[in-house]
Amino acid sequence: MPKRTVTEYRLTPAALSDLDAIWDYTVRMWSVGQAETYIRAIASDMSLLLRHPEIARERLEIRPPVRVYRSGSHLIIYRIEASWLDVLRIVHARQNWTAYLNE
């Protein structure tokens, strides 16, 4: 099977809200510097997913299927579209991430 080429990622409004919440929580619990470091790490992992979009196993038990990639203490939940990654949510790994897909 040929390797898919994706050139960008698109964050859903829910994923953007998730990043805002991660930022706010990290600033409140630790510091602005820690929040910047952590958000940069998530962004770096999303860039990795652009280069290797199929690195995460496709979760066929979810309809429509998604991929889930661990980034630090969080999960990046995404789908591979035509030439982009559709980032659906970014949730804490201890949360029931499947529940977030129905919101």
Gaussian input, Z-matrix of N, CA and C with variables (Angstrom, degrees):
# hf/3-21g

backbone

0 1
 N
 C     1     B1
 C     2     B2     1     A1
 N     3     B3     2     A2     1     D1
 C     4     B4     3     A3     2     D2
 C     5     B5     4     A4     3     D3
 N     6     B6     5     A5     4     D4
 C     7     B7     6     A6     5     D5
 C     8     B8     7     A7     6     D6
 N     9     B9     8     A8     7     D7
 C    10    B10     9     A9     8     D8
 C    11    B11    10    A10     9     D9
 N    12    B12    11    A11    10    D10
 C    13    B13    12    A12    11    D11
 C    14    B14    13    A13    12    D12
 N    15    B15    14    A14    13    D13
 C    16    B16    15    A15    14    D14
 C    17    B17    16    A16    15    D15
 N    18    B18    17    A17    16    D16
 C    19    B19    18    A18    17    D17
 C    20    B20    19    A19    18    D18
 N    21    B21    20    A20    19    D19
 C    22    B22    21    A21    20    D20
 C    23    B23    22    A22    21    D21
 N    24    B24    23    A23    22    D22
 C    25    B25    24    A24    23    D23
 C    26    B26    25    A25    24    D24
 N    27    B27    26    A26    25    D25
 C    28    B28    27    A27    26    D26
 C    29    B29    28    A28    27    D27
 N    30    B30    29    A29    28    D28
 C    31    B31    30    A30    29    D29
 C    32    B32    31    A31    30    D30
 N    33    B33    32    A32    31    D31
 C    34    B34    33    A33    32    D32
 C    35    B35    34    A34    33    D33
 N    36    B36    35    A35    34    D34
 C    37    B37    36    A36    35    D35
 C    38    B38    37    A37    36    D36
 N    39    B39    38    A38    37    D37
 C    40    B40    39    A39    38    D38
 C    41    B41    40    A40    39    D39
 N    42    B42    41    A41    40    D40
 C    43    B43    42    A42    41    D41
 C    44    B44    43    A43    42    D42
 N    45    B45    44    A44    43    D43
 C    46    B46    45    A45    44    D44
 C    47    B47    46    A46    45    D45
 N    48    B48    47    A47    46    D46
 C    49    B49    48    A48    47    D47
 C    50    B50    49    A49    48    D48
 N    51    B51    50    A50    49    D49
 C    52    B52    51    A51    50    D50
 C    53    B53    52    A52    51    D51
 N    54    B54    53    A53    52    D52
 C    55    B55    54    A54    53    D53
 C    56    B56    55    A55    54    D54
 N    57    B57    56    A56    55    D55
 C    58    B58    57    A57    56    D56
 C    59    B59    58    A58    57    D57
 N    60    B60    59    A59    58    D58
 C    61    B61    60    A60    59    D59
 C    62    B62    61    A61    60    D60
 N    63    B63    62    A62    61    D61
 C    64    B64    63    A63    62    D62
 C    65    B65    64    A64    63    D63
 N    66    B66    65    A65    64    D64
 C    67    B67    66    A66    65    D65
 C    68    B68    67    A67    66    D66
 N    69    B69    68    A68    67    D67
 C    70    B70    69    A69    68    D68
 C    71    B71    70    A70    69    D69
 N    72    B72    71    A71    70    D70
 C    73    B73    72    A72    71    D71
 C    74    B74    73    A73    72    D72
 N    75    B75    74    A74    73    D73
 C    76    B76    75    A75    74    D74
 C    77    B77    76    A76    75    D75
 N    78    B78    77    A77    76    D76
 C    79    B79    78    A78    77    D77
 C    80    B80    79    A79    78    D78
 N    81    B81    80    A80    79    D79
 C    82    B82    81    A81    80    D80
 C    83    B83    82    A82    81    D81
 N    84    B84    83    A83    82    D82
 C    85    B85    84    A84    83    D83
 C    86    B86    85    A85    84    D84
 N    87    B87    86    A86    85    D85
 C    88    B88    87    A87    86    D86
 C    89    B89    88    A88    87    D87
 N    90    B90    89    A89    88    D88
 C    91    B91    90    A90    89    D89
 C    92    B92    91    A91    90    D90
 N    93    B93    92    A92    91    D91
 C    94    B94    93    A93    92    D92
 C    95    B95    94    A94    93    D93
 N    96    B96    95    A95    94    D94
 C    97    B97    96    A96    95    D95
 C    98    B98    97    A97    96    D96
 N    99    B99    98    A98    97    D97
 C   100   B100    99    A99    98    D98
 C   101   B101   100   A100    99    D99
 N   102   B102   101   A101   100   D100
 C   103   B103   102   A102   101   D101
 C   104   B104   103   A103   102   D102
 N   105   B105   104   A104   103   D103
 C   106   B106   105   A105   104   D104
 C   107   B107   106   A106   105   D105
 N   108   B108   107   A107   106   D106
 C   109   B109   108   A108   107   D107
 C   110   B110   109   A109   108   D108
 N   111   B111   110   A110   109   D109
 C   112   B112   111   A111   110   D110
 C   113   B113   112   A112   111   D111
 N   114   B114   113   A113   112   D112
 C   115   B115   114   A114   113   D113
 C   116   B116   115   A115   114   D114
 N   117   B117   116   A116   115   D115
 C   118   B118   117   A117   116   D116
 C   119   B119   118   A118   117   D117
 N   120   B120   119   A119   118   D118
 C   121   B121   120   A120   119   D119
 C   122   B122   121   A121   120   D120
 N   123   B123   122   A122   121   D121
 C   124   B124   123   A123   122   D122
 C   125   B125   124   A124   123   D123
 N   126   B126   125   A125   124   D124
 C   127   B127   126   A126   125   D125
 C   128   B128   127   A127   126   D126
 N   129   B129   128   A128   127   D127
 C   130   B130   129   A129   128   D128
 C   131   B131   130   A130   129   D129
 N   132   B132   131   A131   130   D130
 C   133   B133   132   A132   131   D131
 C   134   B134   133   A133   132   D132
 N   135   B135   134   A134   133   D133
 C   136   B136   135   A135   134   D134
 C   137   B137   136   A136   135   D135
 N   138   B138   137   A137   136   D136
 C   139   B139   138   A138   137   D137
 C   140   B140   139   A139   138   D138
 N   141   B141   140   A140   139   D139
 C   142   B142   141   A141   140   D140
 C   143   B143   142   A142   141   D141
 N   144   B144   143   A143   142   D142
 C   145   B145   144   A144   143   D143
 C   146   B146   145   A145   144   D144
 N   147   B147   146   A146   145   D145
 C   148   B148   147   A147   146   D146
 C   149   B149   148   A148   147   D147
 N   150   B150   149   A149   148   D148
 C   151   B151   150   A150   149   D149
 C   152   B152   151   A151   150   D150
 N   153   B153   152   A152   151   D151
 C   154   B154   153   A153   152   D152
 C   155   B155   154   A154   153   D153
 N   156   B156   155   A155   154   D154
 C   157   B157   156   A156   155   D155
 C   158   B158   157   A157   156   D156
 N   159   B159   158   A158   157   D157
 C   160   B160   159   A159   158   D158
 C   161   B161   160   A160   159   D159
 N   162   B162   161   A161   160   D160
 C   163   B163   162   A162   161   D161
 C   164   B164   163   A163   162   D162
 N   165   B165   164   A164   163   D163
 C   166   B166   165   A165   164   D164
 C   167   B167   166   A166   165   D165
 N   168   B168   167   A167   166   D166
 C   169   B169   168   A168   167   D167
 C   170   B170   169   A169   168   D168
 N   171   B171   170   A170   169   D169
 C   172   B172   171   A171   170   D170
 C   173   B173   172   A172   171   D171
 N   174   B174   173   A173   172   D172
 C   175   B175   174   A174   173   D173
 C   176   B176   175   A175   174   D174
 N   177   B177   176   A176   175   D175
 C   178   B178   177   A177   176   D176
 C   179   B179   178   A178   177   D177
 N   180   B180   179   A179   178   D178
 C   181   B181   180   A180   179   D179
 C   182   B182   181   A181   180   D180
 N   183   B183   182   A182   181   D181
 C   184   B184   183   A183   182   D182
 C   185   B185   184   A184   183   D183
 N   186   B186   185   A185   184   D184
 C   187   B187   186   A186   185   D185
 C   188   B188   187   A187   186   D186
 N   189   B189   188   A188   187   D187
 C   190   B190   189   A189   188   D188
 C   191   B191   190   A190   189   D189
 N   192   B192   191   A191   190   D190
 C   193   B193   192   A192   191   D191
 C   194   B194   193   A193   192   D192
 N   195   B195   194   A194   193   D193
 C   196   B196   195   A195   194   D194
 C   197   B197   196   A196   195   D195
 N   198   B198   197   A197   196   D196
 C   199   B199   198   A198   197   D197
 C   200   B200   199   A199   198   D198
 N   201   B201   200   A200   199   D199
 C   202   B202   201   A201   200   D200
 C   203   B203   202   A202   201   D201
 N   204   B204   203   A203   202   D202
 C   205   B205   204   A204   203   D203
 C   206   B206   205   A205   204   D204
 N   207   B207   206   A206   205   D205
 C   208   B208   207   A207   206   D206
 C   209   B209   208   A208   207   D207
 N   210   B210   209   A209   208   D208
 C   211   B211   210   A210   209   D209
 C   212   B212   211   A211   210   D210
 N   213   B213   212   A212   211   D211
 C   214   B214   213   A213   212   D212
 C   215   B215   214   A214   213   D213
 N   216   B216   215   A215   214   D214
 C   217   B217   216   A216   215   D215
 C   218   B218   217   A217   216   D216
 N   219   B219   218   A218   217   D217
 C   220   B220   219   A219   218   D218
 C   221   B221   220   A220   219   D219
 N   222   B222   221   A221   220   D220
 C   223   B223   222   A222   221   D221
 C   224   B224   223   A223   222   D222
 N   225   B225   224   A224   223   D223
 C   226   B226   225   A225   224   D224
 C   227   B227   226   A226   225   D225
 N   228   B228   227   A227   226   D226
 C   229   B229   228   A228   227   D227
 C   230   B230   229   A229   228   D228
 N   231   B231   230   A230   229   D229
 C   232   B232   231   A231   230   D230
 C   233   B233   232   A232   231   D231
 N   234   B234   233   A233   232   D232
 C   235   B235   234   A234   233   D233
 C   236   B236   235   A235   234   D234
 N   237   B237   236   A236   235   D235
 C   238   B238   237   A237   236   D236
 C   239   B239   238   A238   237   D237
 N   240   B240   239   A239   238   D238
 C   241   B241   240   A240   239   D239
 C   242   B242   241   A241   240   D240
 N   243   B243   242   A242   241   D241
 C   244   B244   243   A243   242   D242
 C   245   B245   244   A244   243   D243
 N   246   B246   245   A245   244   D244
 C   247   B247   246   A246   245   D245
 C   248   B248   247   A247   246   D246
 N   249   B249   248   A248   247   D247
 C   250   B250   249   A249   248   D248
 C   251   B251   250   A250   249   D249
 N   252   B252   251   A251   250   D250
 C   253   B253   252   A252   251   D251
 C   254   B254   253   A253   252   D252
 N   255   B255   254   A254   253   D253
 C   256   B256   255   A255   254   D254
 C   257   B257   256   A256   255   D255
 N   258   B258   257   A257   256   D256
 C   259   B259   258   A258   257   D257
 C   260   B260   259   A259   258   D258
 N   261   B261   260   A260   259   D259
 C   262   B262   261   A261   260   D260
 C   263   B263   262   A262   261   D261
 N   264   B264   263   A263   262   D262
 C   265   B265   264   A264   263   D263
 C   266   B266   265   A265   264   D264
 N   267   B267   266   A266   265   D265
 C   268   B268   267   A267   266   D266
 C   269   B269   268   A268   267   D267
 N   270   B270   269   A269   268   D268
 C   271   B271   270   A270   269   D269
 C   272   B272   271   A271   270   D270
 N   273   B273   272   A272   271   D271
 C   274   B274   273   A273   272   D272
 C   275   B275   274   A274   273   D273
 N   276   B276   275   A275   274   D274
 C   277   B277   276   A276   275   D275
 C   278   B278   277   A277   276   D276
 N   279   B279   278   A278   277   D277
 C   280   B280   279   A279   278   D278
 C   281   B281   280   A280   279   D279
 N   282   B282   281   A281   280   D280
 C   283   B283   282   A282   281   D281
 C   284   B284   283   A283   282   D282
 N   285   B285   284   A284   283   D283
 C   286   B286   285   A285   284   D284
 C   287   B287   286   A286   285   D285
 N   288   B288   287   A287   286   D286
 C   289   B289   288   A288   287   D287
 C   290   B290   289   A289   288   D288
 N   291   B291   290   A290   289   D289
 C   292   B292   291   A291   290   D290
 C   293   B293   292   A292   291   D291
 N   294   B294   293   A293   292   D292
 C   295   B295   294   A294   293   D293
 C   296   B296   295   A295   294   D294
 N   297   B297   296   A296   295   D295
 C   298   B298   297   A297   296   D296
 C   299   B299   298   A298   297   D297
 N   300   B300   299   A299   298   D298
 C   301   B301   300   A300   299   D299
 C   302   B302   301   A301   300   D300
 N   303   B303   302   A302   301   D301
 C   304   B304   303   A303   302   D302
 C   305   B305   304   A304   303   D303
 N   306   B306   305   A305   304   D304
 C   307   B307   306   A306   305   D305
 C   308   B308   307   A307   306   D306

   B1=1.4434
   B2=1.5303
   B3=1.3416
   B4=1.4621
   B5=1.5298
   B6=1.3256
   B7=1.4612
   B8=1.5272
   B9=1.3271
   B10=1.4652
   B11=1.5245
   B12=1.3264
   B13=1.4520
   B14=1.5151
   B15=1.3118
   B16=1.4608
   B17=1.5231
   B18=1.3138
   B19=1.4594
   B20=1.5196
   B21=1.3224
   B22=1.4598
   B23=1.5169
   B24=1.3148
   B25=1.4552
   B26=1.5149
   B27=1.3073
   B28=1.4550
   B29=1.5200
   B30=1.3052
   B31=1.4618
   B32=1.5200
   B33=1.3113
   B34=1.4583
   B35=1.5296
   B36=1.3327
   B37=1.4695
   B38=1.5331
   B39=1.3215
   B40=1.4688
   B41=1.5255
   B42=1.3314
   B43=1.4670
   B44=1.5284
   B45=1.3297
   B46=1.4682
   B47=1.5247
   B48=1.3188
   B49=1.4615
   B50=1.5297
   B51=1.3349
   B52=1.4672
   B53=1.5283
   B54=1.3429
   B55=1.4645
   B56=1.5257
   B57=1.3276
   B58=1.4701
   B59=1.5282
   B60=1.3235
   B61=1.4690
   B62=1.5321
   B63=1.3260
   B64=1.4677
   B65=1.5285
   B66=1.3262
   B67=1.4687
   B68=1.5291
   B69=1.3292
   B70=1.4681
   B71=1.5287
   B72=1.3151
   B73=1.4657
   B74=1.5304
   B75=1.3300
   B76=1.4620
   B77=1.5273
   B78=1.3306
   B79=1.4688
   B80=1.5272
   B81=1.3230
   B82=1.4671
   B83=1.5366
   B84=1.3274
   B85=1.4640
   B86=1.5355
   B87=1.3351
   B88=1.4540
   B89=1.5288
   B90=1.3337
   B91=1.4686
   B92=1.5243
   B93=1.3364
   B94=1.4641
   B95=1.5254
   B96=1.3227
   B97=1.4655
   B98=1.5170
   B99=1.3187
   B100=1.4651
   B101=1.5252
   B102=1.3289
   B103=1.4703
   B104=1.5232
   B105=1.3299
   B106=1.4681
   B107=1.5232
   B108=1.3178
   B109=1.4679
   B110=1.5240
   B111=1.3174
   B112=1.4612
   B113=1.5290
   B114=1.3292
   B115=1.4696
   B116=1.5252
   B117=1.3364
   B118=1.4670
   B119=1.5257
   B120=1.3206
   B121=1.4673
   B122=1.5275
   B123=1.3221
   B124=1.4718
   B125=1.5247
   B126=1.3384
   B127=1.4685
   B128=1.5262
   B129=1.3233
   B130=1.4601
   B131=1.5297
   B132=1.3225
   B133=1.4654
   B134=1.5246
   B135=1.3231
   B136=1.4684
   B137=1.5264
   B138=1.3335
   B139=1.4659
   B140=1.5261
   B141=1.3284
   B142=1.4641
   B143=1.5282
   B144=1.3177
   B145=1.4680
   B146=1.5229
   B147=1.3282
   B148=1.4653
   B149=1.5223
   B150=1.3186
   B151=1.4668
   B152=1.5273
   B153=1.3370
   B154=1.4668
   B155=1.5310
   B156=1.3183
   B157=1.4698
   B158=1.5245
   B159=1.3120
   B160=1.4632
   B161=1.5292
   B162=1.3388
   B163=1.4680
   B164=1.5292
   B165=1.3072
   B166=1.4695
   B167=1.5253
   B168=1.3109
   B169=1.4645
   B170=1.5268
   B171=1.3108
   B172=1.4629
   B173=1.5255
   B174=1.3228
   B175=1.4631
   B176=1.5239
   B177=1.3214
   B178=1.4597
   B179=1.5181
   B180=1.3453
   B181=1.4627
   B182=1.5321
   B183=1.3318
   B184=1.4636
   B185=1.5221
   B186=1.3007
   B187=1.4653
   B188=1.4988
   B189=1.3259
   B190=1.4604
   B191=1.5300
   B192=1.3415
   B193=1.4614
   B194=1.5338
   B195=1.3238
   B196=1.4652
   B197=1.5200
   B198=1.3059
   B199=1.4614
   B200=1.5224
   B201=1.3221
   B202=1.4624
   B203=1.5255
   B204=1.3396
   B205=1.4612
   B206=1.5243
   B207=1.3177
   B208=1.4676
   B209=1.5248
   B210=1.3206
   B211=1.4631
   B212=1.5224
   B213=1.3112
   B214=1.4600
   B215=1.5151
   B216=1.3157
   B217=1.4709
   B218=1.5199
   B219=1.3231
   B220=1.4622
   B221=1.5271
   B222=1.3095
   B223=1.4597
   B224=1.5204
   B225=1.3204
   B226=1.4591
   B227=1.5243
   B228=1.3120
   B229=1.4610
   B230=1.5237
   B231=1.3312
   B232=1.4626
   B233=1.5201
   B234=1.3231
   B235=1.4633
   B236=1.5212
   B237=1.3121
   B238=1.4573
   B239=1.5232
   B240=1.3155
   B241=1.4627
   B242=1.5194
   B243=1.3102
   B244=1.4654
   B245=1.5322
   B246=1.3176
   B247=1.4657
   B248=1.5282
   B249=1.3193
   B250=1.4621
   B251=1.5218
   B252=1.3191
   B253=1.4610
   B254=1.5183
   B255=1.2806
   B256=1.4550
   B257=1.5279
   B258=1.3391
   B259=1.4639
   B260=1.5232
   B261=1.3296
   B262=1.4591
   B263=1.5171
   B264=1.3273
   B265=1.4648
   B266=1.5195
   B267=1.3300
   B268=1.4565
   B269=1.5242
   B270=1.3251
   B271=1.4665
   B272=1.5258
   B273=1.3238
   B274=1.4609
   B275=1.5271
   B276=1.3128
   B277=1.4650
   B278=1.5222
   B279=1.3281
   B280=1.4646
   B281=1.5266
   B282=1.3066
   B283=1.4591
   B284=1.5263
   B285=1.3099
   B286=1.4591
   B287=1.5294
   B288=1.3217
   B289=1.4568
   B290=1.5186
   B291=1.3220
   B292=1.4692
   B293=1.5239
   B294=1.3180
   B295=1.4682
   B296=1.5239
   B297=1.3224
   B298=1.4605
   B299=1.5247
   B300=1.3061
   B301=1.4627
   B302=1.5206
   B303=1.3027
   B304=1.4644
   B305=1.5185
   B306=1.3256
   B307=1.4663
   B308=1.5045
   A1=108.04
   A2=118.00
   A3=119.96
   A4=111.37
   A5=114.71
   A6=120.53
   A7=109.61
   A8=115.90
   A9=120.15
   A10=109.51
   A11=115.25
   A12=120.84
   A13=108.48
   A14=115.60
   A15=120.44
   A16=107.54
   A17=116.10
   A18=120.35
   A19=114.00
   A20=117.27
   A21=119.34
   A22=109.71
   A23=114.98
   A24=119.07
   A25=108.20
   A26=114.68
   A27=121.94
   A28=107.82
   A29=115.56
   A30=120.38
   A31=109.72
   A32=115.79
   A33=119.95
   A34=108.23
   A35=117.15
   A36=118.96
   A37=112.01
   A38=117.21
   A39=120.41
   A40=110.84
   A41=117.90
   A42=120.98
   A43=110.87
   A44=117.05
   A45=120.31
   A46=110.79
   A47=115.93
   A48=120.76
   A49=110.77
   A50=116.15
   A51=120.46
   A52=110.88
   A53=116.71
   A54=120.00
   A55=111.20
   A56=116.56
   A57=120.01
   A58=110.69
   A59=116.25
   A60=120.62
   A61=110.97
   A62=116.99
   A63=121.13
   A64=109.36
   A65=115.98
   A66=121.04
   A67=110.39
   A68=115.87
   A69=120.71
   A70=111.78
   A71=116.57
   A72=120.79
   A73=110.82
   A74=116.08
   A75=120.02
   A76=111.06
   A77=116.99
   A78=119.94
   A79=110.15
   A80=116.22
   A81=120.87
   A82=111.78
   A83=116.67
   A84=120.50
   A85=113.22
   A86=117.81
   A87=120.75
   A88=111.32
   A89=117.50
   A90=119.37
   A91=110.15
   A92=115.15
   A93=120.27
   A94=109.68
   A95=116.49
   A96=120.11
   A97=112.31
   A98=116.99
   A99=120.84
   A100=110.46
   A101=116.81
   A102=120.22
   A103=110.29
   A104=117.13
   A105=120.65
   A106=110.70
   A107=116.61
   A108=121.13
   A109=110.95
   A110=116.84
   A111=120.69
   A112=111.52
   A113=117.43
   A114=120.36
   A115=109.87
   A116=117.62
   A117=120.28
   A118=111.05
   A119=117.49
   A120=120.83
   A121=110.76
   A122=117.38
   A123=120.46
   A124=109.67
   A125=117.42
   A126=121.23
   A127=110.75
   A128=116.97
   A129=121.09
   A130=110.75
   A131=116.26
   A132=119.53
   A133=111.34
   A134=117.87
   A135=119.40
   A136=110.39
   A137=117.54
   A138=120.62
   A139=110.92
   A140=116.74
   A141=120.63
   A142=110.05
   A143=116.49
   A144=120.48
   A145=111.71
   A146=118.06
   A147=120.14
   A148=110.38
   A149=116.39
   A150=120.52
   A151=112.51
   A152=115.98
   A153=121.52
   A154=109.08
   A155=118.01
   A156=120.57
   A157=114.33
   A158=117.13
   A159=119.85
   A160=112.21
   A161=117.07
   A162=121.42
   A163=111.42
   A164=116.88
   A165=121.14
   A166=109.15
   A167=114.95
   A168=120.90
   A169=110.04
   A170=115.39
   A171=120.19
   A172=108.88
   A173=116.54
   A174=122.42
   A175=108.24
   A176=115.25
   A177=121.83
   A178=113.12
   A179=117.21
   A180=119.39
   A181=111.61
   A182=116.87
   A183=122.48
   A184=107.65
   A185=117.09
   A186=121.77
   A187=111.02
   A188=118.64
   A189=125.84
   A190=110.49
   A191=116.47
   A192=120.83
   A193=112.67
   A194=115.48
   A195=122.96
   A196=108.47
   A197=115.33
   A198=122.27
   A199=107.12
   A200=116.31
   A201=121.43
   A202=108.00
   A203=115.53
   A204=121.20
   A205=109.16
   A206=116.92
   A207=121.20
   A208=110.03
   A209=115.01
   A210=122.63
   A211=107.10
   A212=117.22
   A213=120.44
   A214=109.79
   A215=116.35
   A216=121.43
   A217=112.50
   A218=116.86
   A219=120.74
   A220=111.85
   A221=114.81
   A222=122.62
   A223=108.64
   A224=115.74
   A225=121.36
   A226=106.14
   A227=116.11
   A228=121.71
   A229=106.96
   A230=116.25
   A231=119.01
   A232=112.08
   A233=113.45
   A234=122.45
   A235=107.96
   A236=115.75
   A237=120.70
   A238=106.78
   A239=115.68
   A240=121.26
   A241=108.61
   A242=118.04
   A243=122.01
   A244=112.15
   A245=117.73
   A246=120.55
   A247=111.35
   A248=116.61
   A249=120.35
   A250=110.44
   A251=114.85
   A252=121.57
   A253=107.33
   A254=116.03
   A255=122.50
   A256=106.48
   A257=117.17
   A258=121.53
   A259=107.27
   A260=115.36
   A261=121.15
   A262=112.50
   A263=116.67
   A264=121.80
   A265=109.21
   A266=115.73
   A267=123.12
   A268=104.78
   A269=116.20
   A270=120.73
   A271=110.41
   A272=115.44
   A273=120.37
   A274=109.23
   A275=115.87
   A276=121.10
   A277=113.16
   A278=118.12
   A279=120.49
   A280=112.70
   A281=116.88
   A282=119.77
   A283=110.59
   A284=115.58
   A285=121.43
   A286=107.54
   A287=116.26
   A288=120.56
   A289=113.21
   A290=118.32
   A291=119.01
   A292=111.20
   A293=117.54
   A294=120.71
   A295=111.10
   A296=117.36
   A297=121.09
   A298=112.86
   A299=117.62
   A300=120.20
   A301=112.02
   A302=117.31
   A303=121.02
   A304=112.79
   A305=117.41
   A306=120.43
   A307=111.15
   D1=130.35
   D2=-179.53
   D3=-68.29
   D4=148.57
   D5=179.20
   D6=-70.08
   D7=134.63
   D8=177.08
   D9=-74.21
   D10=144.23
   D11=175.37
   D12=-110.38
   D13=118.24
   D14=175.50
   D15=-119.16
   D16=142.18
   D17=-172.52
   D18=-114.04
   D19=-12.23
   D20=-179.63
   D21=-156.37
   D22=163.55
   D23=170.62
   D24=-118.11
   D25=146.78
   D26=179.22
   D27=-121.46
   D28=125.98
   D29=179.45
   D30=-94.94
   D31=130.28
   D32=174.98
   D33=-69.03
   D34=162.57
   D35=174.59
   D36=-54.82
   D37=-36.48
   D38=178.69
   D39=-65.13
   D40=-40.68
   D41=178.76
   D42=-66.26
   D43=-39.21
   D44=176.07
   D45=-62.66
   D46=-41.71
   D47=177.09
   D48=-63.11
   D49=-39.58
   D50=176.96
   D51=-59.84
   D52=-44.82
   D53=179.26
   D54=-62.64
   D55=-40.90
   D56=176.76
   D57=-59.98
   D58=-43.43
   D59=-179.41
   D60=-66.27
   D61=-39.38
   D62=177.46
   D63=-62.41
   D64=-45.00
   D65=178.08
   D66=-58.29
   D67=-53.10
   D68=-177.10
   D69=-58.38
   D70=-45.17
   D71=-178.95
   D72=-64.04
   D73=-44.46
   D74=-177.16
   D75=-66.02
   D76=-40.37
   D77=176.44
   D78=-62.52
   D79=-44.68
   D80=-177.98
   D81=-64.17
   D82=-40.94
   D83=-175.76
   D84=-86.31
   D85=-31.72
   D86=-175.56
   D87=-125.82
   D88=-84.97
   D89=-177.27
   D90=-169.51
   D91=167.22
   D92=175.24
   D93=-62.10
   D94=-42.81
   D95=179.66
   D96=-58.91
   D97=-42.64
   D98=178.37
   D99=-65.91
   D100=-39.27
   D101=178.59
   D102=-62.88
   D103=-43.63
   D104=178.21
   D105=-60.73
   D106=-44.85
   D107=179.75
   D108=-61.39
   D109=-44.23
   D110=-176.28
   D111=-69.60
   D112=-42.82
   D113=178.66
   D114=-65.31
   D115=-38.46
   D116=176.03
   D117=-61.66
   D118=-38.70
   D119=178.79
   D120=-64.61
   D121=-40.93
   D122=177.09
   D123=-63.94
   D124=-43.96
   D125=178.49
   D126=-61.97
   D127=-38.74
   D128=177.73
   D129=-63.21
   D130=-41.47
   D131=177.68
   D132=-66.22
   D133=-35.46
   D134=176.63
   D135=-66.61
   D136=-34.72
   D137=174.87
   D138=-66.43
   D139=-38.22
   D140=174.88
   D141=-59.90
   D142=-41.72
   D143=179.26
   D144=-64.36
   D145=-29.65
   D146=174.90
   D147=-63.45
   D148=-41.78
   D149=-178.93
   D150=-75.45
   D151=-30.75
   D152=-177.25
   D153=-135.31
   D154=68.93
   D155=-172.30
   D156=-62.87
   D157=-24.10
   D158=-176.99
   D159=-97.47
   D160=16.03
   D161=-179.17
   D162=-62.97
   D163=-31.93
   D164=179.02
   D165=-95.11
   D166=142.19
   D167=-179.91
   D168=-65.30
   D169=139.87
   D170=175.43
   D171=-75.01
   D172=128.46
   D173=-178.63
   D174=-92.06
   D175=90.12
   D176=-175.13
   D177=-71.80
   D178=-16.30
   D179=179.06
   D180=-74.21
   D181=-12.66
   D182=176.78
   D183=-96.67
   D184=137.30
   D185=179.14
   D186=-117.85
   D187=124.89
   D188=-13.61
   D189=-66.62
   D190=157.51
   D191=-175.21
   D192=-59.50
   D193=150.19
   D194=176.42
   D195=-131.68
   D196=169.83
   D197=171.23
   D198=-118.53
   D199=148.31
   D200=-177.33
   D201=-130.16
   D202=121.77
   D203=-178.60
   D204=-120.92
   D205=130.90
   D206=-179.65
   D207=-80.58
   D208=128.86
   D209=176.84
   D210=-129.09
   D211=100.71
   D212=-175.92
   D213=61.67
   D214=-125.11
   D215=178.70
   D216=-91.74
   D217=7.59
   D218=-175.70
   D219=-120.21
   D220=165.58
   D221=177.20
   D222=-117.59
   D223=130.32
   D224=173.36
   D225=-95.35
   D226=116.62
   D227=-178.38
   D228=-103.80
   D229=121.69
   D230=-172.86
   D231=-147.19
   D232=166.17
   D233=172.45
   D234=-127.04
   D235=148.45
   D236=174.18
   D237=-92.36
   D238=120.07
   D239=177.20
   D240=-101.98
   D241=-162.37
   D242=-174.88
   D243=-50.98
   D244=-62.50
   D245=179.85
   D246=-136.07
   D247=24.54
   D248=179.36
   D249=-146.75
   D250=165.12
   D251=171.88
   D252=-99.37
   D253=130.67
   D254=175.89
   D255=-98.45
   D256=101.05
   D257=-179.57
   D258=-82.53
   D259=111.74
   D260=-174.26
   D261=-83.64
   D262=-46.57
   D263=-177.36
   D264=-151.31
   D265=158.69
   D266=171.51
   D267=-134.05
   D268=102.97
   D269=-171.77
   D270=-123.55
   D271=158.57
   D272=178.53
   D273=-65.13
   D274=141.26
   D275=-175.83
   D276=-62.39
   D277=-23.49
   D278=-179.99
   D279=-84.17
   D280=-7.73
   D281=-179.80
   D282=-83.85
   D283=159.70
   D284=174.69
   D285=-78.71
   D286=88.52
   D287=-171.82
   D288=-64.77
   D289=-28.00
   D290=-179.62
   D291=-65.08
   D292=-29.86
   D293=178.57
   D294=-65.45
   D295=-30.49
   D296=-178.73
   D297=-71.50
   D298=-20.68
   D299=-178.53
   D300=-73.86
   D301=-17.39
   D302=-179.10
   D303=-95.76
   D304=1.86
   D305=-179.14
   D306=-83.80

